[in-house]
Amino acid sequence: MKKRSVKTFLRDYVMLFVLIAVVAVFAILGPVVKDRNFLAIQNLLNILSQNSYLVILGIGITFIMLGGAMDLSTGFLISTVGILIARVDLSTNFVVSLLVGLVAAVILSAFNGVMYSWLKVFPFIITLGTQYMLNGATYLLSGGMTKTYKGLSEGYKIIGGFNIPFFGGNLKSGVLVMIVMVIIGSFILNKTHFGRNVYALGSNPEAVALSGVSVAKMRIAIFALAGLFFGIAQVVNIGRLSSTVNNSMGMGDEFIVMAGCMLGGIKMGGGGGKMSNMVIGVFIIGVLNSGMNFLDMNQYWKYVVLGIALLAAVTLDTMQTRAAIKAAKKVSAPVIEEKKEEVK
């Protein structure tokens, strides 16, 4: 019994140990390679601030993955939302642009859910298609050119980029928004019927349908909810970057976040994973990226390391799936043998 408890503890907290180990490596290399302290309070606060919007993105992607789907269009969706926010804000005001941006994020993400429910195919191709659509929409909104919008309302900076004194450094307000969003996401996932249905949908859609819950409506609702978190993430990102928006803001971030989710144990195809572990997984990727920047490593090495992290995440997900199948077979084997004996 004791051995099983230790095994469970290690399984639950292994990624936290990995995060601590990664931080420790850069803490050792910092003074040796660059004569700089990686553990300086402002550097750690910068890592928190830089990855706050990615964690909020991860909340939305976690809901989608736990529900048995995936979304390749997330980065392009928030890019489109960012340009839309900028255009509306510069012609109206903060409140209108904020509401337009959040509503647009929900509608665009829900569209993926509608197509997923209607076509009944795995959303890889669907979201790949909407990725291209959203990429085109982003440039159409900016007049067909790469453009940077500056001087957005101060409200965005207050939400995502306001400096809060913290232990001798400055913490961005976006980190507080991230914490609140993680709490809300965890509550929905763990304490509501909707959250339980998300887990059930990822594990066994047929059982969800037999329980009287509409699978199609659940899928649309999951994508719509994820869209709300996507919109909030981009609002935080805009504030973090001093109320500045450009066409590429967010593009490609979905791969970083999905890798972080899988490193944190969110299963591809649904059915298992915790919000807290997603946060740890995203920060592992974030610390790797920040640490390599801290050491002034060649950007191409960064791509190599992040690619390895993504492969490690996929490998971990595959191993967990195989272990779960093996455990299920061990449980079911005696029952099957008993049934065979009854038949004889």
C-alpha positions in Angstrom: 0.0 0.0 0.0 2.9 2.3 0.9 4.6 1.6 -2.4 1.5 2.5 -4.3 1.2 5.8 -2.4 4.8 6.8 -3.3 4.1 5.9 -6.9 1.0 8.0 -7.0 2.8 10.9 -5.4 5.6 10.8 -7.9 3.1 10.5 -10.8 1.1 13.5 -9.5 4.1 15.7 -8.8 6.8 14.6 -11.3 6.3 17.7 -13.6 6.7 20.0 -10.6 10.0 18.3 -9.9 11.0 18.8 -13.5 10.1 22.5 -13.3 12.2 22.9 -10.2 15.1 21.0 -11.9 14.9 23.2 -15.0 15.0 26.4 -12.8 18.0 24.9 -10.9 19.9 24.2 -14.1 19.6 27.8 -15.3 20.3 29.0 -11.7 23.7 27.1 -11.9 24.5 28.1 -15.5 23.6 31.8 -15.1 26.6 32.9 -13.0 29.0 30.5 -14.8 28.1 31.4 -18.4 26.9 35.1 -18.1 27.9 36.1 -14.5 24.2 36.8 -13.9 21.7 35.6 -11.3 18.8 33.7 -12.9 17.0 33.6 -9.5 17.0 37.4 -9.2 13.5 38.4 -8.1 12.8 40.7 -11.1 13.8 37.9 -13.6 11.5 35.4 -11.9 8.7 38.0 -11.9 9.3 38.7 -15.6 9.0 34.9 -16.3 5.6 35.0 -14.5 4.5 38.0 -16.5 5.7 36.8 -19.9 3.8 33.5 -19.5 0.7 34.7 -17.8 -1.3 35.0 -21.1 0.0 31.6 -22.3 -1.4 30.0 -19.1 -4.8 31.6 -19.7 -4.7 30.3 -23.3 -3.8 26.9 -21.7 -7.0 27.0 -19.7 -9.1 27.2 -22.9 -7.0 24.5 -24.6 -7.3 22.3 -21.5 -11.1 22.3 -21.8 -10.9 21.5 -25.5 -8.3 18.7 -25.0 -10.1 17.2 -22.0 -13.3 17.1 -24.1 -11.5 14.9 -26.7 -10.7 17.5 -29.3 -7.8 19.9 -30.3 -7.5 23.3 -31.8 -4.8 24.4 -34.2 -6.3 27.8 -34.9 -5.9 29.3 -31.4 -2.9 31.5 -32.1 -4.5 32.8 -35.3 -7.8 33.4 -33.5 -6.2 35.6 -30.9 -4.3 37.4 -33.6 -7.5 38.2 -35.4 -9.1 39.3 -32.1 -6.1 41.5 -31.3 -6.4 43.4 -34.6 -10.2 43.7 -34.2 -9.7 45.1 -30.7 -7.2 47.6 -31.9 -9.4 48.8 -34.8 -12.5 49.2 -32.6 -10.6 50.8 -29.7 -9.0 53.4 -31.9 -12.3 54.4 -33.3 -14.5 54.1 -30.2 -13.4 53.4 -26.6 -12.0 50.8 -24.2 -15.3 49.2 -23.0 -16.7 48.7 -26.5 -13.5 47.3 -27.9 -13.1 44.9 -24.9 -16.6 43.6 -25.3 -16.3 43.3 -29.1 -13.0 41.4 -28.7 -14.3 38.9 -26.1 -17.6 38.3 -28.0 -15.6 37.8 -31.3 -13.3 35.3 -29.6 -16.3 33.3 -28.3 -18.1 33.3 -31.6 -14.9 32.3 -33.6 -14.1 29.5 -31.3 -17.7 28.3 -31.1 -17.6 28.1 -34.9 -15.0 25.4 -34.6 -17.2 23.6 -32.2 -20.2 23.9 -34.6 -18.2 22.5 -37.5 -16.8 19.7 -35.3 -20.3 18.7 -34.2 -21.8 19.0 -37.7 -19.1 17.2 -39.6 -18.3 14.6 -36.8 -14.7 14.4 -37.7 -11.6 14.9 -35.5 -11.1 18.7 -35.5 -7.5 18.6 -36.7 -8.5 19.4 -40.3 -11.4 21.7 -39.3 -9.1 23.9 -37.1 -6.4 23.8 -39.7 -8.9 25.2 -42.2 -10.0 27.9 -39.8 -6.4 28.7 -39.1 -5.9 29.7 -42.7 -9.2 31.6 -42.7 -8.3 33.6 -39.6 -4.8 34.3 -40.9 -6.4 35.9 -44.0 -8.9 37.7 -41.8 -6.2 39.2 -39.7 -4.5 40.8 -42.7 -7.7 41.9 -44.2 -8.6 43.7 -41.0 -5.2 45.5 -41.2 -5.6 46.5 -44.8 -3.7 43.6 -46.3 -0.4 44.6 -44.8 1.7 44.0 -41.6 0.7 46.7 -39.3 1.4 47.7 -35.6 -1.3 49.5 -33.7 -0.1 51.7 -30.8 -1.7 53.9 -28.2 -4.7 51.7 -27.3 -6.8 52.6 -24.2 -5.0 52.7 -20.9 -7.5 50.1 -19.6 -5.6 47.3 -21.4 -2.4 48.3 -19.7 -4.2 48.3 -16.3 -5.5 44.7 -17.0 -2.3 43.2 -18.3 0.7 45.5 -17.8 0.2 47.6 -14.7 3.3 47.3 -12.4 2.6 46.1 -8.9 5.5 46.4 -6.4 6.4 42.9 -5.1 9.4 41.9 -2.9 11.6 44.6 -4.5 10.5 44.0 -8.0 7.5 44.7 -10.3 4.8 42.2 -10.9 2.5 42.8 -13.9 -1.2 42.9 -13.2 -1.7 40.2 -15.9 -0.3 37.6 -13.4 -3.2 38.4 -11.0 -5.7 38.0 -13.9 -4.0 34.6 -14.7 -4.4 33.4 -11.1 -8.1 34.4 -11.1 -8.7 32.7 -14.4 -6.9 29.5 -13.3 -9.1 29.4 -10.1 -12.3 30.0 -12.2 -11.2 27.3 -14.8 -10.5 24.8 -12.1 -13.8 25.5 -10.3 -15.7 25.0 -13.6 -13.8 21.8 -14.3 -13.9 20.2 -10.9 -17.0 21.6 -9.1 -19.7 21.8 -11.8 -21.8 19.3 -13.8 -20.4 20.9 -16.9 -16.8 20.1 -15.9 -17.7 16.5 -15.1 -19.4 16.2 -18.5 -16.2 17.6 -20.1 -14.2 14.7 -18.6 -16.9 12.2 -19.5 -17.1 13.5 -23.1 -13.3 13.0 -23.5 -13.5 9.5 -22.0 -16.7 8.1 -23.5 -19.0 10.3 -25.7 -21.5 7.4 -26.0 -22.0 7.3 -22.3 -22.6 11.1 -22.2 -25.2 10.7 -25.0 -26.9 7.9 -23.1 -27.1 10.0 -20.0 -29.3 12.5 -21.8 -26.6 15.2 -22.5 -26.3 16.5 -26.1 -22.8 15.7 -27.3 -23.1 18.3 -30.0 -24.2 21.0 -27.6 -21.4 20.1 -25.2 -18.8 20.3 -27.9 -20.0 23.7 -29.0 -20.2 24.9 -25.4 -16.6 23.7 -24.7 -15.2 25.6 -27.7 -17.3 28.7 -26.8 -16.0 28.7 -23.2 -12.4 28.2 -24.5 -12.9 31.2 -26.8 -13.7 33.4 -23.8 -10.4 32.4 -22.2 -8.6 33.0 -25.5 -10.1 36.5 -25.7 -9.0 37.3 -22.1 -5.6 35.9 -22.8 -5.1 38.3 -25.7 -6.4 41.3 -23.6 -3.7 40.5 -21.0 -1.2 40.1 -23.8 -2.1 43.5 -25.3 -1.7 45.1 -21.8 1.6 43.3 -21.2 3.0 44.8 -24.4 2.0 48.4 -23.4 -1.3 48.5 -25.3 0.4 47.6 -28.6 -1.0 45.1 -31.2 0.4 43.7 -34.5 -0.6 41.0 -37.0 1.6 38.2 -35.7 0.7 38.6 -32.0 -0.2 35.1 -30.9 0.4 33.2 -34.0 2.1 29.8 -33.2 1.4 30.1 -29.5 -1.1 27.2 -29.7 1.8 24.7 -30.2 3.7 26.0 -27.2 0.6 25.8 -25.0 -0.4 22.3 -26.3 3.1 21.1 -25.5 2.8 22.5 -22.0 -0.6 20.9 -21.6 0.7 17.5 -22.6 3.8 17.9 -20.4 1.4 18.6 -17.6 -0.5 15.4 -18.2 -3.5 16.7 -20.2 -4.2 13.7 -22.4 -4.5 14.1 -26.1 -8.0 12.7 -27.0 -9.4 13.6 -23.5 -10.3 11.8 -20.4 -7.5 12.8 -18.0 -5.5 15.7 -16.6 -5.6 18.5 -14.1 -5.6 22.3 -14.5 -2.8 22.8 -12.0 -0.5 20.4 -13.9 -1.3 22.3 -17.2 0.0 25.5 -15.4 3.2 23.7 -14.4 3.7 22.3 -18.0 3.3 25.7 -19.6 5.8 27.2 -17.1 8.3 24.4 -17.9 8.2 25.6 -21.6 8.3 29.2 -20.4 11.3 28.7 -18.2 13.2 26.9 -20.9 12.5 29.7 -23.3 13.4 32.4 -20.8 16.5 30.5 -19.6 17.9 30.2 -23.1 17.3 33.9 -23.7 18.9 34.6 -20.4 22.0 32.7 -21.6 21.9 34.5 -25.0 21.6 31.1 -26.8 21.2 31.1 -30.6 17.5 31.3 -31.5 17.8 28.1 -33.6 18.9 26.1 -30.5 15.7 27.4 -28.9 13.7 25.9 -31.7 15.6 22.6 -31.2 14.9 22.5 -27.5 11.3 23.5 -27.8 10.9 20.8 -30.5 12.4 18.2 -28.1 10.0 19.4 -25.4 7.0 18.9 -27.7 8.2 15.4 -28.6 8.7 14.7 -24.9 5.1 15.8 -24.3 3.8 13.5 -27.0 5.9 10.6 -25.7 4.6 11.2 -22.2 1.0 11.3 -23.4 1.5 8.1 -25.3 3.1 6.3 -22.4 0.3 7.4 -20.1 -2.3 6.1 -22.6 -0.6 2.7 -22.9 -0.2 2.5 -19.1 -4.0 3.2 -18.7 -4.9 0.6 -21.3 -2.6 -2.0 -19.6 -4.1 -1.3 -16.2 -7.6 -1.6 -17.6 -6.7 -5.0 -19.1 -5.4 -6.2 -15.8 -8.6 -5.3 -14.1 -10.9 -6.7 -16.8 -8.9 -10.0 -17.4 -10.2 -11.8 -14.3 -13.7 -10.8 -15.1 -13.4 -12.1 -18.6 -11.9 -15.4 -17.4 -14.8 -15.7 -14.9 -17.3 -15.2 -17.7 -15.6 -17.9 -19.8 -15.8 -20.4 -16.9 -19.5 -19.6 -16.5 -20.1 -20.3 -20.2 -18.3 -23.6 -19.9 
